[in-house]
Amino acid sequence: MGDYTEALLRKDRNSKRTADIKSHEAATTIARYVYPDRGTSGAVAVEASAYFIDPQAQLDTADIERQIAWYVHGQIDKTVSARDVVDPSFVK
């Protein structure tokens, strides 16, 4: 995850994302699997839509609980809890 963050989520001194050969290479690699039929437009899509992932890949279980609480309002069963969807062996 650190490589992903370093390549695709770097920001300049004005807090704008930076794009360079490193980000283009990472986006091209990801696009090969995510958008196999889109050619170079797949890499452009990956680079433009890269989202935050914790560099140490730590799972934010409190946020999962907040998301479930939000989705319970008609989109998922009210009996679903974070314990139902998170394998605790992945959480430190």
C-alpha positions as CSV (number, residue, x, y, z in Angstrom):
1,M,0.0,0.0,0.0
2,G,2.9,2.3,0.6
3,D,3.9,2.1,-3.0
4,Y,0.3,3.0,-4.1
5,T,0.2,6.0,-1.8
6,E,3.7,7.1,-2.8
7,A,2.9,6.9,-6.5
8,L,-0.7,8.0,-6.7
9,L,-1.5,10.2,-3.6
10,R,1.5,12.5,-3.4
11,K,0.7,16.2,-3.1
12,D,2.6,19.3,-4.0
13,R,3.2,22.2,-1.6
14,N,-0.3,23.6,-2.5
15,S,-1.9,20.3,-1.6
16,K,-2.7,19.3,-5.2
17,R,-2.0,15.8,-6.4
18,T,1.1,15.5,-8.4
19,A,1.4,13.4,-11.5
20,D,4.7,12.2,-13.0
21,I,6.2,9.0,-14.5
22,K,5.9,7.2,-11.2
23,S,2.1,7.8,-11.0
24,H,1.6,7.0,-14.7
25,E,3.5,3.7,-14.3
26,A,1.4,2.7,-11.2
27,A,-1.8,3.7,-12.9
28,T,-0.9,1.7,-16.0
29,T,-0.2,-1.4,-13.9
30,I,-3.5,-1.1,-12.1
31,A,-5.4,-0.4,-15.2
32,R,-4.1,-3.5,-16.9
33,Y,-6.2,-5.5,-14.4
34,V,-9.1,-3.1,-13.6
35,Y,-9.7,-1.9,-17.2
36,P,-8.1,-4.5,-19.5
37,D,-10.0,-3.4,-22.6
38,R,-9.6,0.4,-22.3
39,G,-5.9,0.9,-23.3
40,T,-4.4,4.1,-22.2
41,S,-7.7,5.6,-21.1
42,G,-7.8,3.0,-18.3
43,A,-4.6,4.4,-16.8
44,V,-6.0,7.9,-17.1
45,A,-9.1,6.8,-15.2
46,V,-7.1,5.1,-12.5
47,E,-4.8,8.1,-12.0
48,A,-7.8,10.5,-11.9
49,S,-9.8,8.5,-9.4
50,A,-7.2,7.2,-7.0
51,Y,-8.6,7.2,-3.5
52,F,-7.1,7.2,-0.1
53,I,-5.8,3.9,1.3
54,D,-3.9,3.8,4.6
55,P,-0.2,3.4,3.7
56,Q,0.2,0.7,6.3
57,A,-3.1,-0.9,5.1
58,Q,-4.7,-0.7,8.5
59,L,-8.4,-1.3,8.6
60,D,-10.5,1.5,10.1
61,T,-13.1,-0.6,11.9
62,A,-14.7,2.5,13.5
63,D,-15.4,3.8,10.0
64,I,-16.8,0.5,8.9
65,E,-19.2,0.7,11.8
66,R,-20.2,4.2,10.8
67,Q,-20.8,3.1,7.2
68,I,-23.0,0.2,8.3
69,A,-25.0,2.5,10.5
70,W,-25.6,4.8,7.5
71,Y,-26.5,1.9,5.2
72,V,-29.0,0.4,7.7
73,H,-31.4,3.1,6.7
74,G,-33.1,1.0,4.1
75,Q,-30.2,-0.5,2.2
76,I,-29.0,-3.4,4.4
77,D,-30.6,-5.5,7.0
78,K,-30.7,-3.9,10.5
79,T,-29.1,-6.9,12.0
80,V,-25.8,-6.5,10.2
81,S,-22.9,-5.4,12.3
82,A,-19.2,-4.7,11.7
83,R,-18.4,-8.1,13.4
84,D,-20.4,-9.7,10.5
85,V,-18.3,-8.2,7.7
86,V,-14.8,-7.8,9.2
87,D,-12.5,-10.8,9.7
88,P,-10.7,-9.9,13.0
89,S,-7.5,-11.7,11.9
90,F,-6.9,-8.7,9.6
91,V,-7.2,-6.2,12.5
92,K,-4.3,-5.5,14.8
